């Protein structure tokens, strides 16, 4: 009896332990399930926008220095004392206007002597010529008279040129530089008086990478800006494309002329030049939506209430937007705010959609607009 009793007691203990084990397992499983549910991350609240179609200009730009299309140093060809400076620094002058007058008394005296000599030689030559026609003078005498006449004529031309050189004239319309001479100054031969610049048209030389060589043509429009006038743009035109590429820099030069009728531009100004090579339609997205990591660029798009990391190929900057050459379609919903808390596949809750003007629209309105 005692043995049977002990067996029954043992079976009861085993049954109780089994029941306790089953109950404990159920509790652990239920706690584990509730813990898993509690740790599930909530949906990330985001704002979205859509790519827009934009007219995009393919441009190339370069920098250079503006110079007048015509600019010369005014240098008298004769030495002498200054008797007059009828112009002043920075003055606009016309072609032929007197810039500096040198003392011309000696030149006028030399001219008067040359004119007298010339007149005598001419009369002598004419008389000998008449006598020769009547066979009254020898041919040799005629040649001597002709030679004397020509020498007198040459001397007259030289004295006239010397007298003209005593007056320094403007060779073309333009603006004078600084003039630092006064009446009474002695100018030696070759001494510069000032510069004269025609600034009605300015010239800009720009260096461009060789990959653009075949796309640059004479006559193409050039847009020019300069720090001196940050809010102004000046129109120009390509006038020269270098016939070859520089072997060291792998670039080539172009020259552009810019109309400067109002005289705002002057020589020496730094300038940026931009040439439109092509115009086409493309997609653009707000800069705030683009994420860059090293050389890679991507955005998060929304599909089935989940974030999708989407690689893109950005193109040109368009103000607050950037061209997207590859990776997006026109109807894609792109996260523009809240992406800093996203990862690929994360659940999202779209708070609002930003329309193309930058204003926020409700999610319902945005959905209606896309249908």
NULUMPA-423225 format. One record per residue (C-alpha): residue in three letters; z, y, x. Coordinates in steps of 0.25 Angstrom, whole numbers, padded with zeros to 4 digits, always signed. Layout:
! residues N
ALAZYX;...
***
This chain:
! residues 371
UNK+0000+0000+0000;UNK+0004+0010+0011;UNK-0010+0007+0018;UNK-0018+0010+0005;UNK-0010+0023+0002;UNK-0013+0028+0016;UNK-0028+0025+0014;UNK-0027+0033+0001;UNK-0020+0044+0007;UNK-0030+0045+0019;UNK-0042+0045+0009;UNK-0036+0057+0002;UNK-0034+0064+0015;UNK-0048+0062+0018;UNK-0053+0067+0005;UNK-0045+0079+0005;UNK-0050+0082+0019;UNK-0064+0080+0015;UNK-0062+0089+0003;UNK-0056+0100+0012;UNK-0068+0099+0021;UNK-0078+0100+0010;UNK-0071+0112+0005;UNK-0070+0119+0018;UNK-0085+0117+0021;UNK-0088+0123+0008;UNK-0079+0135+0011;UNK-0086+0137+0025;UNK-0100+0136+0020;UNK-0097+0146+0009;UNK-0090+0156+0019;UNK-0102+0154+0028;UNK-0112+0157+0017;UNK-0104+0169+0012;UNK-0103+0174+0027;UNK-0119+0172+0029;UNK-0121+0180+0016;UNK-0112+0191+0021;UNK-0119+0192+0035;UNK-0133+0194+0029;UNK-0137+0208+0033;UNK-0141+0218+0022;UNK-0155+0224+0020;UNK-0158+0236+0029;UNK-0161+0249+0022;UNK-0174+0255+0027;UNK-0184+0266+0024;UNK-0199+0262+0025;UNK-0212+0270+0026;UNK-0227+0265+0026;UNK-0238+0268+0036;UNK-0247+0279+0033;UNK-0262+0281+0035;UNK-0264+0293+0045;UNK-0276+0300+0051;UNK-0274+0297+0066;UNK-0280+0304+0077;UNK-0283+0297+0091;UNK-0279+0308+0101;UNK-0279+0309+0116;UNK-0271+0320+0122;UNK-0269+0327+0136;UNK-0264+0339+0143;UNK-0270+0350+0152;UNK-0269+0364+0155;UNK-0278+0375+0148;UNK-0287+0384+0157;UNK-0297+0395+0153;UNK-0311+0390+0152;UNK-0315+0401+0161;UNK-0305+0407+0172;UNK-0308+0414+0185;UNK-0302+0423+0195;UNK-0307+0437+0196;UNK-0310+0440+0211;UNK-0318+0452+0216;UNK-0328+0448+0226;UNK-0326+0461+0234;UNK-0314+0467+0240;UNK-0310+0481+0237;UNK-0299+0490+0231;UNK-0296+0490+0216;UNK-0300+0502+0209;UNK-0297+0497+0195;UNK-0291+0486+0186;UNK-0295+0489+0172;UNK-0289+0476+0166;UNK-0275+0470+0166;UNK-0269+0456+0167;UNK-0271+0447+0155;UNK-0282+0456+0149;UNK-0294+0450+0142;UNK-0307+0455+0148;UNK-0322+0453+0145;UNK-0333+0449+0154;UNK-0337+0460+0163;UNK-0324+0468+0162;UNK-0319+0475+0174;UNK-0307+0468+0180;UNK-0305+0475+0194;UNK-0313+0487+0200;UNK-0314+0488+0215;UNK-0317+0500+0223;UNK-0332+0501+0223;UNK-0335+0514+0230;UNK-0340+0507+0243;UNK-0349+0498+0234;UNK-0355+0509+0227;UNK-0359+0516+0240;UNK-0365+0503+0245;UNK-0373+0502+0232;UNK-0378+0516+0233;UNK-0383+0514+0248;UNK-0389+0500+0244;UNK-0396+0507+0232;UNK-0402+0517+0241;UNK-0406+0507+0252;UNK-0413+0499+0241;UNK-0421+0511+0235;UNK-0426+0514+0249;UNK-0430+0500+0252;UNK-0437+0499+0239;UNK-0445+0512+0241;UNK-0449+0507+0255;UNK-0453+0494+0250;UNK-0462+0500+0239;UNK-0469+0509+0248;UNK-0472+0498+0258;UNK-0477+0489+0247;UNK-0486+0500+0242;UNK-0492+0502+0256;UNK-0494+0487+0258;UNK-0502+0487+0245;UNK-0511+0498+0251;UNK-0512+0490+0264;UNK-0505+0502+0271;UNK-0492+0494+0276;UNK-0491+0481+0283;UNK-0485+0469+0276;UNK-0474+0468+0286;UNK-0469+0482+0282;UNK-0469+0478+0267;UNK-0460+0466+0270;UNK-0450+0474+0278;UNK-0449+0484+0266;UNK-0448+0472+0256;UNK-0436+0466+0265;UNK-0429+0480+0266;UNK-0430+0482+0251;UNK-0424+0468+0248;UNK-0413+0470+0257;UNK-0410+0483+0251;UNK-0410+0476+0237;UNK-0401+0466+0242;UNK-0391+0476+0247;UNK-0391+0483+0234;UNK-0388+0471+0226;UNK-0376+0468+0236;UNK-0370+0482+0234;UNK-0372+0481+0219;UNK-0364+0467+0219;UNK-0354+0473+0228;UNK-0352+0485+0219;UNK-0351+0475+0207;UNK-0340+0467+0214;UNK-0331+0479+0215;UNK-0329+0477+0200;UNK-0322+0464+0195;UNK-0327+0460+0181;UNK-0323+0449+0171;UNK-0333+0438+0172;UNK-0330+0433+0157;UNK-0320+0437+0146;UNK-0306+0432+0148;UNK-0292+0436+0151;UNK-0287+0441+0164;UNK-0275+0435+0172;UNK-0265+0443+0180;UNK-0271+0455+0188;UNK-0262+0460+0199;UNK-0271+0471+0206;UNK-0270+0486+0204;UNK-0280+0497+0207;UNK-0280+0499+0222;UNK-0278+0485+0226;UNK-0287+0480+0237;UNK-0294+0467+0233;UNK-0299+0458+0244;UNK-0311+0449+0241;UNK-0308+0437+0234;UNK-0295+0442+0228;UNK-0292+0437+0214;UNK-0289+0448+0204;UNK-0286+0440+0192;UNK-0290+0428+0183;UNK-0299+0429+0171;UNK-0299+0418+0161;UNK-0307+0415+0148;UNK-0297+0409+0139;UNK-0305+0409+0126;UNK-0307+0395+0129;UNK-0297+0386+0137;UNK-0300+0373+0144;UNK-0291+0361+0145;UNK-0292+0349+0154;UNK-0285+0336+0150;UNK-0284+0322+0156;UNK-0286+0310+0147;UNK-0284+0295+0149;UNK-0297+0288+0152;UNK-0296+0279+0140;UNK-0301+0292+0132;UNK-0313+0295+0141;UNK-0323+0289+0131;UNK-0316+0296+0119;UNK-0317+0310+0124;UNK-0329+0318+0121;UNK-0333+0333+0124;UNK-0332+0341+0111;UNK-0319+0333+0106;UNK-0308+0342+0100;UNK-0296+0345+0108;UNK-0282+0349+0102;UNK-0274+0357+0112;UNK-0260+0362+0112;UNK-0251+0369+0122;UNK-0236+0371+0123;UNK-0239+0386+0123;UNK-0243+0385+0108;UNK-0236+0373+0103;UNK-0240+0375+0089;UNK-0255+0378+0092;UNK-0267+0369+0094;UNK-0280+0373+0100;UNK-0293+0367+0098;UNK-0302+0362+0110;UNK-0314+0354+0113;UNK-0317+0344+0125;UNK-0327+0350+0134;UNK-0327+0341+0146;UNK-0324+0326+0148;UNK-0323+0322+0163;UNK-0334+0312+0166;UNK-0324+0303+0173;UNK-0310+0297+0173;UNK-0301+0300+0184;UNK-0298+0288+0193;UNK-0284+0291+0196;UNK-0279+0295+0182;UNK-0288+0288+0174;UNK-0290+0300+0165;UNK-0301+0310+0163;UNK-0301+0325+0160;UNK-0307+0332+0148;UNK-0308+0347+0146;UNK-0307+0354+0133;UNK-0309+0369+0129;UNK-0300+0376+0119;UNK-0304+0388+0111;UNK-0294+0399+0115;UNK-0300+0411+0108;UNK-0286+0417+0104;UNK-0282+0416+0119;UNK-0269+0408+0116;UNK-0272+0398+0127;UNK-0271+0402+0142;UNK-0274+0395+0155;UNK-0263+0386+0161;UNK-0258+0381+0147;UNK-0254+0367+0146;UNK-0261+0360+0134;UNK-0261+0347+0127;UNK-0275+0342+0122;UNK-0277+0332+0111;UNK-0291+0325+0107;UNK-0293+0318+0094;UNK-0301+0305+0098;UNK-0301+0299+0084;UNK-0296+0300+0070;UNK-0292+0287+0062;UNK-0283+0282+0051;UNK-0271+0274+0054;UNK-0257+0271+0050;UNK-0245+0279+0054;UNK-0230+0276+0052;UNK-0217+0285+0053;UNK-0212+0286+0067;UNK-0198+0282+0062;UNK-0203+0269+0058;UNK-0208+0265+0072;UNK-0198+0257+0082;UNK-0202+0256+0096;UNK-0196+0246+0106;UNK-0203+0247+0120;UNK-0218+0246+0118;UNK-0216+0240+0104;UNK-0216+0247+0091;UNK-0213+0242+0078;UNK-0208+0245+0064;UNK-0201+0238+0053;UNK-0209+0235+0040;UNK-0203+0230+0027;UNK-0208+0217+0020;UNK-0201+0209+0010;UNK-0188+0218+0012;UNK-0188+0214+0026;UNK-0190+0222+0039;UNK-0202+0217+0048;UNK-0203+0222+0062;UNK-0218+0226+0063;UNK-0224+0229+0077;UNK-0234+0242+0077;UNK-0243+0249+0086;UNK-0240+0263+0085;UNK-0251+0274+0088;UNK-0252+0289+0088;UNK-0240+0298+0085;UNK-0243+0305+0072;UNK-0231+0315+0071;UNK-0220+0308+0064;UNK-0228+0295+0062;UNK-0235+0285+0072;UNK-0248+0278+0070;UNK-0247+0263+0069;UNK-0259+0256+0074;UNK-0255+0242+0071;UNK-0244+0235+0064;UNK-0243+0242+0050;UNK-0251+0242+0037;UNK-0252+0254+0028;UNK-0242+0248+0017;UNK-0231+0243+0027;UNK-0217+0247+0024;UNK-0211+0252+0037;UNK-0196+0255+0039;UNK-0195+0269+0043;UNK-0179+0270+0043;UNK-0169+0260+0045;UNK-0177+0251+0054;UNK-0166+0252+0065;UNK-0158+0242+0057;UNK-0169+0232+0055;UNK-0174+0220+0062;UNK-0186+0211+0058;UNK-0184+0204+0045;UNK-0171+0212+0041;UNK-0170+0215+0026;UNK-0173+0229+0022;UNK-0170+0238+0010;UNK-0180+0249+0009;UNK-0173+0261+0005;UNK-0185+0270+0004;UNK-0199+0272+0008;UNK-0204+0285+0016;UNK-0217+0290+0011;UNK-0228+0296+0020;UNK-0222+0310+0018;UNK-0209+0305+0024;UNK-0202+0306+0011;UNK-0193+0294+0006;UNK-0198+0287-0007;UNK-0190+0277-0015;UNK-0193+0262-0012;UNK-0199+0261-0026;UNK-0208+0273-0025;UNK-0213+0268-0012;UNK-0216+0255-0018;UNK-0224+0261-0029;UNK-0232+0270-0020;UNK-0236+0258-0012;UNK-0241+0250-0024;
***
